[in-house]
Amino acid sequence: MLTSILIGAAALVAVCLSFSLFLFAHLTGRVRRATALRVAVFGVVLGASVAGSGVIGNAAFGPMAVPFGVFLMLAASISGLLAYQARKSPERR
């Protein structure tokens, strides 16, 4: 049980950090808005599939599948919303 909680916590930190770094790359102009939105949509779809497999019962993450999937969808949707509302990043040359 404790191992599952620690693995889930590490996964949540990794997901939050990766979306934060990707959003920062968009805001500094290194990544276009369309790419940031595609990654956010991929995160929402991936989170929905993980949470769905946890609800069905054949999850790879065990008891942490549903919370991990929901957190992944939440982090991806917040990142996508911020990338969508941010001012247009300058074109790279």
HELIX and SHEET records of a PDB file:
HELIX    1   1 LEU A    2  LEU A   27  1                                  26    
HELIX    2   2 ARG A   33  ILE A   56  1                                  24    
HELIX    3   3 GLY A   62  MET A   64  5                                   3    
HELIX    4   4 ALA A   65  GLN A   85  1                                  21    
END                                                                             
